Structures are given as C-alpha cells and as structure tokens.
Amino acid sequence: MSNQEKQAVGAFKKVLAVAETIRELKGVPSGHLYAQLMGFFSLEEYNKTIEILKNGDLVKEENFFLTWIGR
C-alpha cells in the first residue's frame, strides 16, 4: 500500500470514528467532542471531518451542537 493510500485509509478511519461517536451519543456539543479529540486531530482536520458528516446528511449542527441524523 502506498503512502497516499495509507493516508486516505487513516483519514477515512478518523471520519468513521467520529461518526460512530456522535451516533452512539446521539448528540454532543462540538467543542466538547473536539476537546476529547484534540490530541488526534488538528482543529482544521476536525472541522473538515464534521463538514464531511454534515454534507453526507449523517450529522446536523445547530448552535455548535452535533446531532446524529443518519441511519
């Protein structure tokens, strides 16, 4: 597996982990979630991850609160 492929798989796993966390909690303040993940994500990576989940209609964000709306 190439380095680029490894990076893509790693990024996918991060998105999946965040999605599963929000799904299990059903909802969480975004700042609280980032505070728990900041050792693993830069703020930019975290924001991109949340945008991916929102654009995929899995999560909605209202007043910085993330709610699971996916299946």
TIVO-2410 file (N, C-alpha, C; in nm, 3 decimals):
# residues 71
REC num residu      c1      c2      c3 atome chaine
REC   1      M   0.086  -0.117   0.000     N      A
REC   1      M   0.000   0.000   0.000    CA      A
REC   1      M   0.091   0.124   0.000     C      A
REC   2      S   0.059   0.218  -0.087     N      A
REC   2      S   0.140   0.339  -0.097    CA      A
REC   2      S   0.114   0.431   0.022     C      A
REC   3      N   0.201   0.527   0.041     N      A
REC   3      N   0.185   0.623   0.149    CA      A
REC   3      N   0.055   0.702   0.133     C      A
REC   4      Q   0.023   0.737   0.010     N      A
REC   4      Q  -0.100   0.812  -0.017    CA      A
REC   4      Q  -0.223   0.728   0.019     C      A
REC   5      E  -0.219   0.601  -0.013     N      A
REC   5      E  -0.330   0.511   0.021    CA      A
REC   5      E  -0.343   0.497   0.173     C      A
REC   6      K  -0.229   0.487   0.241     N      A
REC   6      K  -0.231   0.476   0.387    CA      A
REC   6      K  -0.292   0.602   0.449     C      A
REC   7      Q  -0.259   0.718   0.395     N      A
REC   7      Q  -0.315   0.843   0.446    CA      A
REC   7      Q  -0.466   0.848   0.424     C      A
REC   8      A  -0.510   0.802   0.307     N      A
REC   8      A  -0.653   0.802   0.277    CA      A
REC   8      A  -0.728   0.708   0.371     C      A
REC   9      V  -0.673   0.591   0.396     N      A
REC   9      V  -0.736   0.496   0.487    CA      A
REC   9      V  -0.739   0.554   0.629     C      A
REC  10      G  -0.631   0.617   0.670     N      A
REC  10      G  -0.626   0.679   0.802    CA      A
REC  10      G  -0.730   0.789   0.817     C      A
REC  11      A  -0.745   0.871   0.714     N      A
REC  11      A  -0.844   0.979   0.717    CA      A
REC  11      A  -0.985   0.920   0.724     C      A
REC  12      F  -1.011   0.816   0.648     N      A
REC  12      F  -1.142   0.751   0.650    CA      A
REC  12      F  -1.172   0.694   0.788     C      A
REC  13      K  -1.074   0.632   0.850     N      A
REC  13      K  -1.093   0.575   0.983    CA      A
REC  13      K  -1.125   0.683   1.086     C      A
REC  14      K  -1.062   0.800   1.073     N      A
REC  14      K  -1.091   0.910   1.164    CA      A
REC  14      K  -1.235   0.958   1.147     C      A
REC  15      V  -1.279   0.973   1.022     N      A
REC  15      V  -1.417   1.016   0.996    CA      A
REC  15      V  -1.514   0.913   1.053     C      A
REC  16      L  -1.486   0.788   1.030     N      A
REC  16      L  -1.572   0.680   1.080    CA      A
REC  16      L  -1.577   0.680   1.233     C      A
REC  17      A  -1.465   0.700   1.298     N      A
REC  17      A  -1.461   0.702   1.444    CA      A
REC  17      A  -1.544   0.817   1.500     C      A
REC  18      V  -1.533   0.934   1.440     N      A
REC  18      V  -1.611   1.049   1.486    CA      A
REC  18      V  -1.759   1.024   1.461     C      A
REC  19      A  -1.792   0.969   1.345     N      A
REC  19      A  -1.932   0.939   1.314    CA      A
REC  19      A  -1.990   0.841   1.415     C      A
REC  20      E  -1.916   0.737   1.446     N      A
REC  20      E  -1.964   0.637   1.542    CA      A
REC  20      E  -1.982   0.697   1.681     C      A
REC  21      T  -1.892   0.786   1.719     N      A
REC  21      T  -1.903   0.851   1.850    CA      A
REC  21      T  -2.030   0.935   1.858     C      A
REC  22      I  -2.053   1.016   1.756     N      A
REC  22      I  -2.173   1.101   1.756    CA      A
REC  22      I  -2.299   1.014   1.752     C      A
REC  23      R  -2.294   0.909   1.672     N      A
REC  23      R  -2.410   0.819   1.662    CA      A
REC  23      R  -2.441   0.756   1.797     C      A
REC  24      E  -2.341   0.708   1.866     N      A
REC  24      E  -2.363   0.644   1.995    CA      A
REC  24      E  -2.415   0.742   2.100     C      A
REC  25      L  -2.364   0.865   2.096     N      A
REC  25      L  -2.407   0.966   2.193    CA      A
REC  25      L  -2.541   1.028   2.155     C      A
REC  26      K  -2.577   1.016   2.030     N      A
REC  26      K  -2.697   1.076   1.970    CA      A
REC  26      K  -2.685   1.226   1.954     C      A
REC  27      G  -2.606   1.290   2.036     N      A
REC  27      G  -2.581   1.433   2.025    CA      A
REC  27      G  -2.472   1.473   2.122     C      A
REC  28      V  -2.394   1.576   2.084     N      A
REC  28      V  -2.283   1.620   2.168    CA      A
REC  28      V  -2.245   1.763   2.128     C      A
REC  29      P  -2.210   1.847   2.226     N      A
REC  29      P  -2.158   1.979   2.190    CA      A
REC  29      P  -2.028   1.963   2.113     C      A
REC  30      S  -2.016   2.033   2.003     N      A
REC  30      S  -1.900   2.019   1.917    CA      A
REC  30      S  -1.769   2.050   1.991     C      A
REC  31      G  -1.770   2.153   2.073     N      A
REC  31      G  -1.649   2.189   2.147    CA      A
REC  31      G  -1.605   2.081   2.244     C      A
REC  32      H  -1.702   2.015   2.307     N      A
REC  32      H  -1.670   1.906   2.400    CA      A
REC  32      H  -1.608   1.789   2.324     C      A
REC  33      L  -1.665   1.758   2.208     N      A
REC  33      L  -1.611   1.648   2.128    CA      A
REC  33      L  -1.470   1.681   2.082     C      A
REC  34      Y  -1.449   1.802   2.032     N      A
REC  34      Y  -1.315   1.839   1.987    CA      A
REC  34      Y  -1.215   1.836   2.102     C      A
REC  35      A  -1.256   1.879   2.220     N      A
REC  35      A  -1.166   1.877   2.336    CA      A
REC  35      A  -1.116   1.735   2.365     C      A
REC  36      Q  -1.202   1.637   2.343     N      A
REC  36      Q  -1.163   1.498   2.365    CA      A
REC  36      Q  -1.073   1.444   2.253     C      A
REC  37      L  -1.084   1.505   2.134     N      A
REC  37      L  -1.012   1.454   2.018    CA      A
REC  37      L  -0.888   1.537   1.980     C      A
REC  38      M  -0.865   1.648   2.048     N      A
REC  38      M  -0.762   1.740   2.003    CA      A
REC  38      M  -0.621   1.680   2.003     C      A
REC  39      G  -0.599   1.573   2.074     N      A
REC  39      G  -0.470   1.504   2.068    CA      A
REC  39      G  -0.452   1.423   1.941     C      A
REC  40      F  -0.561   1.402   1.869     N      A
REC  40      F  -0.559   1.320   1.748    CA      A
REC  40      F  -0.587   1.400   1.621     C      A
REC  41      F  -0.651   1.517   1.635     N      A
REC  41      F  -0.694   1.599   1.523    CA      A
REC  41      F  -0.645   1.742   1.541     C      A
REC  42      S  -0.605   1.804   1.433     N      A
REC  42      S  -0.590   1.949   1.437    CA      A
REC  42      S  -0.731   2.007   1.427     C      A
REC  43      L  -0.747   2.133   1.461     N      A
REC  43      L  -0.879   2.196   1.450    CA      A
REC  43      L  -0.928   2.192   1.305     C      A
REC  44      E  -0.837   2.213   1.212     N      A
REC  44      E  -0.873   2.209   1.069    CA      A
REC  44      E  -0.923   2.070   1.030     C      A
REC  45      E  -0.853   1.965   1.073     N      A
REC  45      E  -0.896   1.828   1.042    CA      A
REC  45      E  -1.032   1.798   1.104     C      A
REC  46      Y  -1.051   1.842   1.227     N      A
REC  46      Y  -1.178   1.820   1.295    CA      A
REC  46      Y  -1.292   1.889   1.219     C      A
REC  47      N  -1.272   2.015   1.183     N      A
REC  47      N  -1.376   2.088   1.111    CA      A
REC  47      N  -1.407   2.024   0.977     C      A
REC  48      K  -1.305   1.976   0.907     N      A
REC  48      K  -1.327   1.907   0.779    CA      A
REC  48      K  -1.406   1.778   0.800     C      A
REC  49      T  -1.375   1.707   0.907     N      A
REC  49      T  -1.446   1.583   0.938    CA      A
REC  49      T  -1.593   1.610   0.965     C      A
REC  50      I  -1.621   1.713   1.044     N      A
REC  50      I  -1.760   1.747   1.073    CA      A
REC  50      I  -1.833   1.790   0.945     C      A
REC  51      E  -1.767   1.865   0.859     N      A
REC  51      E  -1.828   1.905   0.732    CA      A
REC  51      E  -1.861   1.783   0.645     C      A
REC  52      I  -1.772   1.685   0.642     N      A
REC  52      I  -1.797   1.562   0.566    CA      A
REC  52      I  -1.923   1.494   0.618     C      A
REC  53      L  -1.936   1.485   0.750     N      A
REC  53      L  -2.053   1.419   0.810    CA      A
REC  53      L  -2.180   1.499   0.785     C      A
REC  54      K  -2.170   1.632   0.792     N      A
REC  54      K  -2.287   1.715   0.764    CA      A
REC  54      K  -2.326   1.707   0.618     C      A
REC  55      N  -2.230   1.713   0.528     N      A
REC  55      N  -2.259   1.704   0.384    CA      A
REC  55      N  -2.314   1.567   0.345     C      A
REC  56      G  -2.281   1.466   0.422     N      A
REC  56      G  -2.333   1.332   0.398    CA      A
REC  56      G  -2.467   1.307   0.464     C      A
REC  57      D  -2.526   1.412   0.521     N      A
REC  57      D  -2.655   1.402   0.590    CA      A
REC  57      D  -2.654   1.297   0.701     C      A
REC  58      L  -2.541   1.288   0.770     N      A
REC  58      L  -2.531   1.199   0.885    CA      A
REC  58      L  -2.542   1.274   1.016     C      A
REC  59      V  -2.501   1.402   1.013     N      A
REC  59      V  -2.498   1.485   1.132    CA      A
REC  59      V  -2.553   1.622   1.096     C      A
REC  60      K  -2.626   1.682   1.191     N      A
REC  60      K  -2.664   1.822   1.174    CA      A
REC  60      K  -2.600   1.899   1.288     C      A
REC  61      E  -2.573   2.026   1.261     N      A
REC  61      E  -2.512   2.112   1.362    CA      A
REC  61      E  -2.600   2.234   1.381     C      A
REC  62      E  -2.637   2.257   1.505     N      A
REC  62      E  -2.720   2.371   1.538    CA      A
REC  62      E  -2.669   2.430   1.670     C      A
REC  63      N  -2.631   2.557   1.665     N      A
REC  63      N  -2.575   2.623   1.784    CA      A
REC  63      N  -2.458   2.544   1.843     C      A
REC  64      F  -2.370   2.494   1.754     N      A
REC  64      F  -2.250   2.419   1.792    CA      A
REC  64      F  -2.281   2.286   1.860     C      A
REC  65      F  -2.404   2.237   1.844     N      A
REC  65      F  -2.442   2.106   1.897    CA      A
REC  65      F  -2.458   2.011   1.780     C      A
REC  66      L  -2.389   1.898   1.785     N      A
REC  66      L  -2.394   1.798   1.678    CA      A
REC  66      L  -2.495   1.691   1.714     C      A
REC  67      T  -2.586   1.663   1.621     N      A
REC  67      T  -2.689   1.561   1.641    CA      A
REC  67      T  -2.681   1.460   1.528     C      A
REC  68      W  -2.686   1.333   1.565     N      A
REC  68      W  -2.684   1.225   1.466    CA      A
REC  68      W  -2.820   1.217   1.398     C      A
REC  69      I  -2.823   1.225   1.264     N      A
REC  69      I  -2.948   1.213   1.189    CA      A
REC  69      I  -2.941   1.102   1.085     C      A
REC  70      G  -2.824   1.036   1.078     N      A
REC  70      G  -2.805   0.927   0.981    CA      A
REC  70      G  -2.874   0.800   1.025     C      A
REC  71      R  -2.846   0.697   0.953     N      A
REC  71      R  -2.908   0.566   0.982    CA      A
REC  71      R  -2.821   0.481   1.069     C      A
***
